[in-house]
Amino acid sequence: MCVFSVLATLACSEVALRIYHARAGHSKAVPLHIVTDEPYLYGLNPQHPDISPQGTRDDAVVVPKPPGTFRILVLGDSIAFGATLPKNNTFPNRMEQQLRTELGPVDVVNSAVMGYSPYNELQYYLTRGKTFDADIVVVAFCMNDVVNPRLHWGDAPGVKIPDEAIPNLDYDRSQILPRIQQLEEERRRSANGDEGPGRLLRKSELYQAFDKAKTYLFQKKSRHYPVNTSGIPTFITTEDTLSIEVLLDRKTPEWRWLASMYDRLAEAVQANGATLVIAIFPLAYQLDPNYPFLPQSQMLAYCKEKSLPCLDLLPSFRQHAKEDIFLLDQEKFYDIWHLTNYGHELSAAEIVRFLREQELLPVKKE
């Protein structure tokens, strides 16, 4: 009798999970990653409830822009998107709250997309972003913006990645594609050998839910970053061994690619009568005293040459403990990229201060 009760409970749980997921799937008939023949590669994550009808992680704004409204458009990836946080807590939304209090009708539109690179941000602006008629375009730069996109998007069905989106084509051909082929071959072998009751079990919604919970609870969060020969942490993504050092030399393929994306973005923004501002977000280990590898200096030099306003957030971040700024142990992996609630609050205040310092904001009306 006891065994029967357990089996009945499990069966009911399985049915309930299937019904829940079926209903959730009908909330929006949009794939997770939209891939079209238009220039941009990926769409927003429609499973997140904060996505507006305009495809932004924000409230919808009036287009065309009403007279007397000052508008800022934020481009970026999961950092600006605000991974793990409600949209109202992200730095773009906090900027809007502060500026509306001080200046009146101000929109700060958060168009960031999880997983975007400078290529995606450029193509998004060319096809959609410019329609917002922003006065300022803030692009959030993170050190992982130059990693190969295939490893991040490899499992997304139908994603098309053109050569133009690849920071280093030689590295892509010699390292990334062979690795992906090897992983695909291993998956095929595993699938062919996975027969019998075990295969049916793994298809169960209940099993998958328990498996995810077990992985989250018991996997170890490594705090030991991959290091160079001198024992200094240099990694910029968990998906690859690419080093932050590729951004120290402006002759590397990664740097040349990054500069070409920002050159084109700056040209497009300026042609639309707006100002491009680059905000440089550091990695957590860069807050360590005397950390030697600071591509921020190269980015600042690039901005000076191009006459672009460029904010380095590292000095203000270094005035605080890493635990205050970055998620670190708060995620299922040791997260050196994404910001805490306070990290977004500080970023918003610093970016507003910088815009005011650069005299890019309208004068406050008395």
KEKE-3310 file (N, C-alpha, C; in steps of 0.2 Angstrom, whole numbers, plus 5000, padded with zeros to 4 digits):
npx = (5004:5010:5020:5012:5006:5017:5020:5009:5009:5021:5017:5007:5014:5022:5013:5007:5019:5021:5009:5010:5022:5017:5007:5015:5022:5014:5012:5019:5021:5035:5051:5065:5078:5078:5081:5084:5084:5087:5100:5104:5107:5102:5087:5077:5075:5061:5054:5056:5047:5048:5050:5046:5033:5040:5051:5061:5070:5061:5049:5037:5041:5036:5036:5037:5049:5043:5041:5052:5056:5070:5081:5089:5098:5102:5114:5119:5125:5121:5125:5121:5107:5104:5105:5097:5091:5076:5069:5067:5078:5089:5104:5101:5087:5088:5095:5086:5076:5083:5086:5074:5069:5077:5077:5065:5055:5063:5069:5076:5081:5082:5089:5097:5103:5104:5119:5123:5135:5147:5145:5132:5125:5128:5122:5109:5107:5107:5096:5085:5087:5090:5078:5072:5077:5087:5095:5107:5118:5122:5134:5137:5152:5160:5174:5172:5167:5173:5174:5173:5158:5152:5153:5145:5132:5130:5121:5109:5095:5096:5103:5112:5128:5137:5153:5158:5154:5163:5176:5190:5195:5205:5207:5195:5193:5204:5203:5190:5179:5184:5183:5169:5164:5169:5162:5149:5150:5153:5141:5132:5137:5134:5120:5116:5120:5111:5099:5084:5076:5083:5083:5070:5067:5075:5068:5058:5049:5049:5060:5070:5068:5072:5085:5091:5090:5098:5110:5112:5113:5124:5135:5151:5158:5170:5183:5195:5203:5207:5224:5239:5256:5263:5254:5243:5226:5217:5207:5192:5180:5170:5168:5179:5197:5202:5212:5212:5223:5223:5217:5226:5234:5233:5235:5230:5219:5207:5206:5206:5195:5185:5187:5183:5169:5165:5169:5160:5148:5149:5149:5136:5128:5132:5128:5114:5112:5115:5125:5138:5142:5154:5154:5164:5165:5172:5180:5178:5190:5199:5197:5206:5220:5233:5232:5238:5234:5226:5215:5207:5215:5219:5206:5202:5212:5209:5196:5199:5206:5196:5188:5177:5166:5171:5169:5177:5174:5181:5189:5179:5173:5183:5184:5176:5171:5173:5162:5152:5149:5149:5141:5146:5147:5133:5127:5125:5137:5153:5152:5160:5156:5143:5132:5128:5113:5117:5129:5123:5116:5127:5133:5124:5123:5137:5137:5128:5134:5145:5140:5134:5146:5152:5144:5133:5120:5104:5101:5096:5079:5074)
npy = (4994:5006:5007:5009:5021:5030:5028:5033:5046:5051:5049:5058:5070:5070:5072:5084:5093:5092:5097:5110:5115:5114:5124:5135:5136:5140:5154:5163:5162:5161:5158:5154:5159:5171:5169:5176:5182:5195:5207:5206:5193:5187:5186:5193:5186:5178:5171:5178:5188:5202:5207:5220:5224:5230:5223:5225:5225:5232:5245:5249:5263:5279:5280:5289:5298:5309:5327:5337:5326:5318:5305:5290:5276:5260:5248:5231:5216:5202:5208:5222:5218:5213:5201:5189:5199:5209:5220:5233:5235:5235:5244:5253:5255:5261:5272:5279:5282:5291:5301:5306:5311:5322:5329:5328:5323:5309:5295:5280:5267:5250:5239:5228:5211:5195:5186:5194:5201:5213:5213:5209:5219:5230:5227:5226:5239:5245:5240:5240:5248:5261:5267:5271:5284:5290:5301:5299:5285:5272:5260:5244:5238:5222:5212:5199:5201:5198:5184:5169:5166:5154:5143:5148:5149:5136:5126:5131:5130:5131:5143:5155:5160:5172:5174:5187:5189:5183:5184:5180:5172:5163:5156:5151:5142:5133:5129:5130:5125:5112:5107:5108:5099:5088:5087:5086:5073:5065:5067:5061:5047:5044:5046:5035:5024:5025:5016:5007:5006:5017:5027:5031:5035:5047:5055:5059:5072:5075:5068:5076:5088:5085:5082:5094:5101:5094:5095:5109:5110:5102:5104:5110:5126:5133:5143:5145:5152:5149:5152:5161:5158:5164:5163:5172:5176:5175:5172:5175:5169:5155:5145:5144:5144:5157:5171:5186:5193:5195:5207:5216:5220:5230:5224:5212:5199:5199:5211:5220:5216:5220:5234:5237:5234:5244:5255:5256:5256:5268:5277:5275:5279:5292:5297:5296:5307:5306:5303:5292:5282:5273:5262:5254:5239:5230:5214:5203:5199:5209:5219:5216:5221:5229:5221:5216:5216:5226:5230:5241:5252:5252:5253:5266:5273:5271:5277:5290:5293:5292:5301:5298:5298:5289:5278:5272:5260:5253:5260:5266:5254:5248:5253:5246:5230:5215:5206:5215:5220:5210:5195:5182:5170:5169:5164:5148:5145:5151:5168:5180:5190:5196:5208:5213:5219:5230:5233:5236:5248:5256:5257:5264:5276:5281:5281:5291:5302:5303:5306:5318:5325:5326:5334:5330:5329:5336:5353:5356:5361:5375)
npz = (5000:5004:4995:4983:4986:4985:4972:4966:4970:4964:4950:4949:4952:4941:4930:4934:4932:4918:4913:4919:4912:4899:4899:4902:4890:4881:4883:4876:4859:4854:4849:4860:4855:4843:4826:4811:4794:4794:4799:4813:4825:4837:4846:4860:4876:4877:4887:4899:4910:4910:4897:4885:4874:4863:4863:4872:4888:4897:4900:4888:4876:4869:4852:4837:4847:4859:4858:4868:4877:4884:4879:4882:4876:4880:4876:4877:4886:4896:4908:4908:4905:4917:4925:4935:4942:4946:4933:4937:4946:4938:4931:4920:4923:4935:4932:4925:4934:4943:4934:4930:4941:4943:4931:4924:4910:4905:4896:4899:4890:4891:4881:4882:4879:4884:4882:4871:4859:4854:4840:4839:4846:4838:4826:4831:4834:4821:4815:4824:4836:4832:4829:4841:4842:4851:4862:4868:4867:4876:4878:4886:4890:4892:4897:4892:4880:4868:4866:4857:4849:4846:4856:4866:4860:4854:4857:4853:4843:4826:4825:4817:4813:4807:4798:4801:4814:4822:4832:4830:4817:4813:4825:4828:4817:4820:4833:4839:4831:4828:4842:4844:4835:4840:4853:4848:4842:4853:4859:4850:4851:4864:4864:4855:4862:4873:4879:4884:4901:4907:4898:4896:4909:4910:4902:4909:4916:4930:4934:4927:4934:4947:4944:4940:4952:4960:4954:4955:4969:4974:4965:4964:4967:4959:4965:4960:4948:4931:4928:4922:4917:4928:4938:4938:4938:4922:4914:4904:4901:4905:4896:4887:4885:4883:4885:4895:4891:4878:4875:4878:4868:4854:4842:4841:4834:4841:4847:4836:4829:4839:4839:4826:4827:4836:4829:4818:4825:4832:4821:4816:4826:4828:4815:4817:4824:4838:4853:4856:4870:4880:4892:4903:4910:4924:4927:4942:4948:4944:4953:4963:4973:4964:4953:4937:4923:4913:4902:4901:4900:4886:4880:4884:4878:4865:4864:4866:4855:4846:4850:4859:4872:4887:4900:4913:4925:4934:4944:4953:4957:4964:4976:4984:4992:4983:4985:4987:4975:4965:4960:4963:4975:4975:4964:4955:4949:4951:4950:4942:4934:4933:4941:4958:4967:4973:4965:4953:4957:4960:4948:4940:4947:4944:4930:4927:4934:4926:4913:4916:4920:4907:4901:4894:4897:4898:4903:4920:4923:4931)
capx = (5000:5014:5023:5007:5005:5022:5020:5004:5011:5026:5014:5003:5019:5024:5007:5007:5024:5019:5003:5013:5026:5013:5004:5020:5025:5009:5011:5021:5023:5041:5057:5070:5082:5075:5086:5081:5088:5090:5107:5105:5107:5098:5081:5077:5072:5053:5052:5056:5041:5050:5051:5041:5031:5045:5057:5066:5069:5059:5043:5037:5041:5033:5040:5043:5050:5039:5045:5054:5059:5077:5081:5095:5097:5107:5115:5124:5123:5118:5127:5116:5101:5103:5104:5095:5087:5070:5071:5068:5084:5095:5107:5097:5081:5090:5097:5080:5073:5087:5086:5067:5068:5081:5076:5058:5054:5068:5068:5082:5078:5086:5089:5102:5101:5109:5123:5125:5142:5147:5142:5124:5123:5129:5116:5102:5106:5106:5089:5079:5089:5090:5071:5070:5079:5090:5100:5114:5118:5127:5136:5141:5157:5163:5180:5170:5163:5177:5175:5170:5150:5149:5152:5139:5126:5130:5115:5103:5093:5095:5107:5117:5133:5142:5160:5158:5152:5168:5182:5196:5193:5210:5206:5188:5194:5209:5202:5183:5176:5186:5180:5162:5163:5171:5157:5144:5152:5152:5133:5129:5138:5130:5113:5115:5120:5107:5093:5081:5073:5086:5082:5063:5068:5078:5063:5053:5049:5051:5068:5074:5068:5076:5092:5093:5090:5104:5116:5113:5114:5130:5141:5156:5159:5177:5186:5202:5202:5213:5230:5244:5262:5265:5249:5239:5220:5217:5201:5186:5174:5170:5167:5185:5203:5204:5214:5211:5228:5222:5214:5231:5238:5228:5236:5227:5213:5201:5205:5205:5188:5181:5187:5179:5162:5163:5169:5154:5143:5150:5147:5129:5125:5133:5124:5107:5112:5116:5132:5140:5146:5156:5155:5169:5163:5178:5179:5179:5197:5202:5197:5211:5225:5239:5231:5242:5231:5220:5213:5204:5219:5218:5200:5202:5216:5205:5191:5202:5208:5190:5184:5171:5166:5172:5169:5180:5170:5185:5191:5174:5172:5189:5182:5171:5173:5170:5156:5147:5148:5148:5137:5151:5144:5126:5125:5127:5144:5157:5151:5164:5154:5136:5132:5123:5109:5121:5133:5119:5115:5133:5134:5119:5126:5143:5136:5124:5139:5150:5136:5134:5153:5154:5139:5129:5113:5101:5101:5090:5075:5072)
capy = (5000:5012:5008:5011:5028:5033:5028:5037:5053:5052:5050:5065:5075:5070:5075:5092:5096:5092:5102:5117:5117:5115:5130:5140:5136:5144:5161:5167:5157:5164:5154:5157:5163:5172:5169:5178:5184:5202:5207:5204:5186:5184:5190:5193:5180:5180:5168:5183:5192:5209:5210:5224:5223:5232:5218:5227:5223:5238:5247:5252:5270:5281:5281:5293:5301:5315:5333:5338:5320:5316:5298:5286:5269:5256:5242:5227:5209:5200:5213:5227:5215:5212:5194:5187:5204:5212:5225:5239:5236:5236:5250:5257:5258:5266:5279:5283:5284:5296:5307:5308:5315:5328:5332:5327:5318:5306:5288:5276:5261:5244:5235:5223:5205:5190:5183:5198:5203:5220:5212:5209:5226:5234:5225:5228:5247:5247:5238:5242:5253:5268:5269:5275:5291:5291:5307:5296:5277:5269:5252:5242:5233:5218:5208:5193:5202:5196:5177:5165:5165:5147:5139:5150:5148:5130:5122:5135:5127:5136:5149:5156:5164:5173:5175:5194:5189:5179:5189:5178:5167:5157:5152:5148:5136:5128:5127:5130:5121:5105:5106:5108:5093:5082:5087:5083:5066:5062:5067:5056:5041:5044:5045:5029:5019:5026:5013:5004:5010:5023:5032:5033:5039:5053:5059:5061:5079:5074:5066:5082:5093:5083:5082:5101:5103:5090:5099:5116:5110:5099:5106:5114:5133:5134:5150:5145:5154:5148:5157:5161:5155:5168:5162:5177:5174:5179:5169:5179:5165:5148:5141:5144:5146:5163:5175:5193:5196:5196:5214:5221:5222:5232:5221:5205:5199:5200:5219:5223:5215:5224:5241:5238:5234:5250:5261:5256:5258:5275:5280:5274:5283:5299:5298:5297:5313:5304:5302:5285:5282:5267:5260:5248:5235:5226:5207:5203:5198:5215:5223:5214:5226:5227:5216:5219:5216:5231:5232:5247:5258:5252:5255:5273:5276:5270:5282:5296:5294:5292:5307:5295:5298:5282:5278:5266:5259:5250:5264:5266:5247:5246:5256:5242:5223:5211:5203:5220:5222:5204:5189:5177:5164:5169:5160:5141:5145:5157:5173:5186:5195:5199:5213:5212:5224:5236:5234:5240:5255:5260:5258:5269:5283:5283:5283:5298:5307:5304:5310:5325:5328:5327:5339:5327:5329:5343:5357:5355:5367:5378)
capz = (5000:5004:4988:4978:4987:4983:4964:4964:4971:4958:4944:4949:4951:4934:4926:4936:4929:4911:4912:4920:4906:4893:4899:4901:4883:4877:4885:4870:4854:4851:4851:4864:4851:4836:4821:4805:4789:4796:4801:4820:4826:4842:4849:4867:4879:4878:4893:4905:4910:4909:4890:4883:4867:4859:4863:4877:4895:4900:4898:4881:4876:4863:4846:4838:4853:4860:4859:4875:4880:4883:4878:4882:4874:4883:4873:4881:4886:4902:4913:4907:4906:4924:4926:4942:4946:4943:4929:4941:4949:4934:4931:4916:4926:4941:4929:4923:4940:4945:4929:4929:4947:4942:4924:4921:4905:4902:4895:4898:4887:4892:4875:4882:4878:4887:4877:4865:4858:4850:4834:4840:4848:4832:4821:4834:4833:4814:4813:4829:4841:4830:4829:4847:4842:4857:4862:4870:4867:4881:4877:4891:4887:4897:4894:4888:4873:4862:4865:4851:4851:4845:4862:4870:4856:4850:4857:4851:4837:4820:4826:4811:4815:4801:4800:4804:4821:4825:4834:4828:4812:4813:4831:4827:4813:4822:4840:4841:4827:4830:4848:4843:4831:4845:4857:4844:4841:4859:4861:4846:4853:4870:4862:4852:4868:4879:4877:4890:4906:4909:4893:4898:4915:4909:4898:4914:4919:4937:4934:4925:4939:4953:4942:4940:4959:4963:4951:4958:4976:4975:4961:4967:4964:4960:4966:4957:4941:4927:4928:4917:4920:4934:4943:4939:4934:4916:4910:4904:4901:4908:4890:4883:4889:4880:4891:4895:4888:4870:4875:4880:4862:4849:4836:4841:4830:4845:4848:4829:4828:4844:4837:4820:4829:4839:4824:4815:4830:4833:4815:4815:4831:4826:4809:4819:4829:4845:4856:4859:4877:4881:4899:4904:4916:4925:4930:4949:4950:4943:4959:4968:4973:4960:4947:4932:4917:4913:4895:4902:4897:4879:4878:4886:4873:4859:4865:4866:4848:4842:4853:4861:4880:4889:4907:4916:4931:4939:4950:4958:4960:4968:4983:4988:4992:4977:4987:4987:4968:4960:4963:4966:4977:4975:4958:4955:4947:4954:4945:4942:4928:4934:4947:4963:4967:4974:4959:4948:4960:4960:4941:4938:4949:4941:4923:4927:4936:4920:4908:4918:4919:4900:4899:4889:4899:4897:4909:4924:4923:4938)
cpx = (5004:5018:5018:5006:5011:5022:5015:5006:5016:5022:5010:5008:5021:5019:5007:5013:5023:5014:5006:5017:5023:5010:5009:5022:5020:5008:5014:5024:5029:5047:5062:5075:5080:5081:5082:5086:5090:5097:5108:5103:5102:5092:5082:5074:5065:5051:5052:5050:5042:5051:5045:5038:5036:5051:5062:5065:5067:5052:5043:5038:5038:5038:5035:5043:5046:5043:5046:5056:5066:5078:5088:5094:5103:5108:5120:5121:5120:5119:5122:5109:5099:5101:5103:5091:5081:5072:5071:5074:5090:5098:5103:5091:5082:5092:5091:5076:5076:5086:5079:5066:5071:5079:5069:5058:5060:5067:5075:5080:5083:5085:5094:5099:5106:5112:5125:5132:5141:5144:5134:5122:5123:5123:5109:5101:5104:5099:5084:5081:5088:5083:5069:5072:5082:5095:5107:5113:5124:5128:5140:5146:5160:5169:5178:5167:5167:5178:5171:5162:5148:5148:5146:5132:5125:5124:5108:5101:5092:5099:5112:5122:5138:5149:5162:5157:5158:5174:5189:5195:5198:5209:5200:5189:5199:5207:5194:5179:5178:5183:5173:5160:5164:5165:5151:5144:5151:5144:5130:5130:5134:5123:5111:5116:5116:5100:5090:5078:5076:5084:5075:5063:5070:5073:5058:5054:5051:5058:5072:5074:5072:5084:5095:5094:5097:5110:5117:5115:5121:5136:5145:5157:5167:5179:5193:5202:5208:5218:5235:5251:5265:5259:5244:5232:5219:5211:5195:5180:5175:5170:5174:5191:5206:5206:5213:5217:5228:5219:5220:5235:5233:5230:5233:5221:5207:5200:5203:5197:5183:5181:5183:5172:5161:5164:5163:5148:5143:5147:5140:5125:5126:5129:5116:5107:5113:5124:5133:5144:5148:5157:5159:5167:5169:5175:5181:5186:5201:5202:5202:5217:5231:5238:5234:5239:5225:5219:5210:5208:5219:5212:5199:5206:5212:5199:5193:5204:5202:5185:5177:5172:5166:5173:5172:5177:5175:5187:5186:5173:5177:5188:5178:5174:5170:5163:5150:5145:5146:5144:5141:5147:5136:5123:5127:5134:5147:5157:5155:5162:5148:5136:5127:5118:5113:5126:5129:5117:5121:5134:5130:5121:5132:5142:5132:5129:5143:5146:5135:5141:5155:5149:5135:5122:5110:5101:5095:5086:5073:5065)
cpy = (5006:5013:5011:5019:5032:5034:5033:5045:5055:5053:5056:5071:5076:5074:5082:5095:5097:5097:5109:5119:5118:5122:5136:5141:5140:5151:5165:5162:5160:5160:5158:5162:5164:5173:5171:5180:5191:5201:5205:5196:5184:5188:5190:5187:5181:5176:5173:5187:5200:5212:5214:5222:5225:5228:5221:5225:5229:5239:5250:5260:5272:5282:5283:5296:5308:5321:5334:5332:5319:5308:5295:5279:5265:5249:5237:5219:5207:5204:5219:5224:5215:5205:5193:5193:5206:5218:5232:5240:5236:5243:5255:5260:5262:5272:5283:5286:5291:5302:5310:5313:5322:5332:5332:5322:5315:5298:5285:5269:5255:5239:5229:5216:5200:5186:5187:5200:5210:5219:5213:5216:5231:5233:5227:5235:5248:5245:5240:5248:5260:5271:5272:5282:5294:5297:5304:5288:5275:5262:5250:5236:5229:5214:5202:5194:5200:5188:5174:5164:5158:5143:5141:5148:5141:5126:5125:5133:5132:5142:5150:5161:5166:5174:5182:5194:5185:5183:5187:5171:5161:5153:5148:5141:5131:5125:5126:5125:5113:5103:5104:5101:5087:5081:5084:5075:5062:5061:5061:5049:5039:5042:5038:5023:5020:5023:5010:5009:5017:5029:5035:5037:5046:5058:5062:5068:5079:5073:5072:5087:5091:5083:5089:5103:5100:5094:5105:5115:5107:5100:5111:5121:5134:5141:5150:5146:5151:5153:5156:5158:5158:5167:5168:5175:5179:5177:5174:5176:5158:5143:5140:5146:5153:5168:5183:5197:5198:5204:5219:5224:5224:5229:5214:5205:5201:5208:5222:5222:5219:5231:5242:5238:5241:5256:5261:5258:5266:5279:5280:5279:5290:5301:5299:5303:5312:5304:5295:5286:5275:5266:5254:5245:5230:5219:5208:5203:5204:5220:5221:5219:5224:5222:5219:5220:5220:5233:5238:5253:5258:5254:5263:5276:5276:5276:5289:5298:5295:5298:5304:5296:5290:5282:5271:5265:5256:5254:5265:5259:5245:5249:5252:5235:5220:5208:5208:5221:5216:5199:5184:5171:5164:5166:5153:5140:5151:5163:5179:5191:5199:5203:5211:5218:5231:5238:5238:5247:5259:5262:5264:5276:5285:5285:5290:5303:5308:5308:5317:5329:5330:5332:5336:5327:5336:5347:5357:5362:5369:5379)
cpz = (5000:4998:4983:4979:4984:4975:4962:4964:4966:4952:4944:4949:4944:4929:4927:4932:4922:4909:4913:4914:4900:4893:4898:4894:4879:4878:4880:4865:4851:4854:4856:4861:4844:4831:4814:4800:4789:4799:4808:4821:4831:4844:4857:4870:4881:4884:4899:4905:4909:4902:4888:4876:4861:4859:4868:4884:4899:4898:4891:4881:4869:4858:4840:4845:4854:4861:4867:4879:4878:4883:4878:4880:4877:4879:4877:4881:4893:4908:4913:4908:4913:4926:4934:4945:4942:4939:4932:4944:4945:4933:4926:4919:4931:4938:4927:4929:4943:4941:4929:4935:4946:4936:4921:4916:4902:4902:4895:4896:4887:4886:4876:4882:4881:4882:4871:4865:4855:4843:4834:4841:4842:4827:4824:4833:4826:4812:4817:4833:4839:4830:4835:4847:4848:4856:4864:4869:4871:4879:4882:4889:4893:4893:4890:4882:4867:4862:4859:4853:4850:4851:4866:4867:4853:4851:4855:4844:4832:4820:4820:4813:4809:4803:4803:4811:4825:4826:4831:4824:4813:4820:4831:4823:4816:4829:4841:4837:4828:4837:4848:4840:4836:4850:4854:4843:4847:4861:4857:4849:4860:4869:4859:4857:4873:4877:4884:4894:4907:4905:4895:4904:4914:4905:4903:4916:4926:4938:4933:4931:4945:4951:4942:4947:4962:4960:4954:4966:4978:4971:4965:4964:4965:4960:4963:4950:4937:4927:4923:4921:4927:4939:4944:4935:4928:4912:4910:4902:4903:4902:4886:4888:4886:4886:4890:4892:4881:4870:4877:4874:4857:4843:4835:4837:4834:4846:4841:4828:4832:4841:4831:4822:4832:4834:4820:4819:4831:4827:4814:4820:4830:4820:4811:4824:4836:4847:4858:4865:4878:4889:4900:4910:4918:4927:4938:4951:4948:4948:4964:4967:4968:4955:4941:4925:4916:4906:4895:4899:4890:4877:4879:4880:4866:4859:4864:4858:4844:4844:4855:4869:4882:4897:4910:4924:4936:4945:4955:4961:4965:4975:4987:4987:4986:4979:4987:4980:4964:4964:4966:4968:4977:4969:4959:4952:4951:4949:4946:4937:4931:4941:4952:4962:4968:4968:4954:4951:4959:4952:4938:4940:4946:4934:4923:4929:4930:4915:4910:4918:4912:4897:4893:4891:4899:4904:4913:4924:4930:4939)
residu = (MET:CYS:VAL:PHE:SER:VAL:LEU:ALA:THR:LEU:ALA:CYS:SER:GLU:VAL:ALA:LEU:ARG:ILE:TYR:HIS:ALA:ARG:ALA:GLY:HIS:SER:LYS:ALA:VAL:PRO:LEU:HIS:ILE:VAL:THR:ASP:GLU:PRO:TYR:LEU:TYR:GLY:LEU:ASN:PRO:GLN:HIS:PRO:ASP:ILE:SER:PRO:GLN:GLY:THR:ARG:ASP:ASP:ALA:VAL:VAL:VAL:PRO:LYS:PRO:PRO:GLY:THR:PHE:ARG:ILE:LEU:VAL:LEU:GLY:ASP:SER:ILE:ALA:PHE:GLY:ALA:THR:LEU:PRO:LYS:ASN:ASN:THR:PHE:PRO:ASN:ARG:MET:GLU:GLN:GLN:LEU:ARG:THR:GLU:LEU:GLY:PRO:VAL:ASP:VAL:VAL:ASN:SER:ALA:VAL:MET:GLY:TYR:SER:PRO:TYR:ASN:GLU:LEU:GLN:TYR:TYR:LEU:THR:ARG:GLY:LYS:THR:PHE:ASP:ALA:ASP:ILE:VAL:VAL:VAL:ALA:PHE:CYS:MET:ASN:ASP:VAL:VAL:ASN:PRO:ARG:LEU:HIS:TRP:GLY:ASP:ALA:PRO:GLY:VAL:LYS:ILE:PRO:ASP:GLU:ALA:ILE:PRO:ASN:LEU:ASP:TYR:ASP:ARG:SER:GLN:ILE:LEU:PRO:ARG:ILE:GLN:GLN:LEU:GLU:GLU:GLU:ARG:ARG:ARG:SER:ALA:ASN:GLY:ASP:GLU:GLY:PRO:GLY:ARG:LEU:LEU:ARG:LYS:SER:GLU:LEU:TYR:GLN:ALA:PHE:ASP:LYS:ALA:LYS:THR:TYR:LEU:PHE:GLN:LYS:LYS:SER:ARG:HIS:TYR:PRO:VAL:ASN:THR:SER:GLY:ILE:PRO:THR:PHE:ILE:THR:THR:GLU:ASP:THR:LEU:SER:ILE:GLU:VAL:LEU:LEU:ASP:ARG:LYS:THR:PRO:GLU:TRP:ARG:TRP:LEU:ALA:SER:MET:TYR:ASP:ARG:LEU:ALA:GLU:ALA:VAL:GLN:ALA:ASN:GLY:ALA:THR:LEU:VAL:ILE:ALA:ILE:PHE:PRO:LEU:ALA:TYR:GLN:LEU:ASP:PRO:ASN:TYR:PRO:PHE:LEU:PRO:GLN:SER:GLN:MET:LEU:ALA:TYR:CYS:LYS:GLU:LYS:SER:LEU:PRO:CYS:LEU:ASP:LEU:LEU:PRO:SER:PHE:ARG:GLN:HIS:ALA:LYS:GLU:ASP:ILE:PHE:LEU:LEU:ASP:GLN:GLU:LYS:PHE:TYR:ASP:ILE:TRP:HIS:LEU:THR:ASN:TYR:GLY:HIS:GLU:LEU:SER:ALA:ALA:GLU:ILE:VAL:ARG:PHE:LEU:ARG:GLU:GLN:GLU:LEU:LEU:PRO:VAL:LYS:LYS:GLU)
# end
